[in-house]
Amino acid sequence: MMKMKDIQYYIWVCSMVFGCAGFYTVIIVGGVKQFISVDSSFFQMIQVVAFLIMSVCGLFFYIPRLRNVWLGGTMEEKYLSLPGSWIGIVLGSATGTMIFLPQVQKIQVVSHMPVVLMAVILFFFFALILMVFSFLNKASRRAR
């Protein structure tokens, strides 16, 4: 039988994961809607599938990691596998692209560029930033 502390932990983590998955779903699917016009019923299906995928990834990667923090421990530096890091990089880059694309389109110098090209450049820009923080920064911390 589960202890009360375990039940509180799973309620806390699941609500956090589902809230974040909903937030990312709205941003990413809303950004995709800018590029592709789809029927409203198909759009709702895309939202549900995206929410489920992000929820499963969040539950798979964050429940073990946050368990140690919940019990009063410290967060380990190496807590994600390589695929988990890449999933985070792709989701973070897509989110950054969708948030900043409307602002970049207003800049006169790049307003003549195709929207898809601007989106690809922004995606790789955010991916580069996240890769530096995910991979290169850890190597410098280990040397200390």
BELJO-V918854 format. One record per backbone hydrogen bond with DSSP energy under -0.5 kcal/mol. CO is the residue of the C=O (numbers start at 1). NH is the residue of the N-H. E is the energy in kcal/mol with one decimal. If there is no record, write none. Layout:
<<CO	NH	E> <CO	NH	E>>
This chain:
<<3	7	-2.0> <4	8	-2.4> <5	9	-2.1> <6	10	-2.5> <7	11	-2.1> <8	12	-2.4> <9	13	-3.0> <10	14	-2.3> <11	15	-2.0> <12	16	-1.8> <13	17	-3.0> <14	18	-2.8> <15	19	-2.0> <16	20	-2.4> <17	21	-2.6> <18	22	-2.2> <19	23	-2.2> <20	24	-2.8> <21	25	-2.3> <22	26	-2.3> <23	27	-2.0> <24	28	-2.9> <25	29	-2.4> <25	30	-0.5> <26	30	-1.5> <27	31	-1.9> <28	32	-2.3> <29	33	-1.9> <30	34	-0.6> <31	34	-0.7> <31	35	-0.7> <32	35	-1.0> <32	36	-2.4> <36	38	-0.6> <39	43	-2.6> <40	44	-2.1> <41	45	-1.7> <42	46	-2.2> <43	47	-2.2> <44	48	-2.2> <45	49	-2.5> <46	50	-2.6> <47	51	-2.4> <48	52	-2.4> <49	53	-2.5> <50	54	-2.4> <51	55	-2.3> <52	56	-2.5> <53	57	-2.3> <54	58	-2.3> <55	59	-2.7> <56	60	-2.5> <57	61	-2.3> <58	62	-2.6> <59	63	-1.2> <61	65	-0.6> <62	66	-2.7> <63	67	-1.1> <64	68	-0.8> <65	69	-0.7> <66	70	-2.5> <67	71	-1.5> <68	73	-2.5> <69	72	-1.7> <77	79	-0.9> <81	85	-2.1> <82	86	-2.2> <83	87	-2.4> <84	88	-2.1> <85	89	-2.3> <86	90	-2.6> <87	91	-2.6> <88	92	-2.6> <89	93	-2.4> <90	94	-2.5> <91	95	-2.3> <92	96	-2.5> <93	97	-2.4> <94	98	-2.4> <95	99	-2.0> <96	100	-2.3> <97	101	-1.9> <100	104	-2.2> <101	105	-2.1> <102	106	-0.6> <103	106	-0.7> <104	107	-1.4> <107	111	-0.5> <108	111	-0.8> <110	113	-1.2> <114	118	-2.0> <115	119	-2.4> <116	120	-2.3> <117	121	-2.4> <118	122	-2.6> <119	123	-2.5> <120	124	-2.4> <121	125	-2.0> <122	126	-2.6> <123	127	-2.5> <124	128	-2.3> <125	129	-1.9> <126	130	-2.5> <127	131	-2.5> <128	132	-2.1> <129	133	-2.1> <130	134	-2.1> <131	135	-2.9> <131	136	-0.9> <132	137	-2.0> <135	139	-1.0> <136	140	-1.2> <137	141	-1.3> <138	142	-1.6> <139	143	-0.9> <141	144	-0.7>>
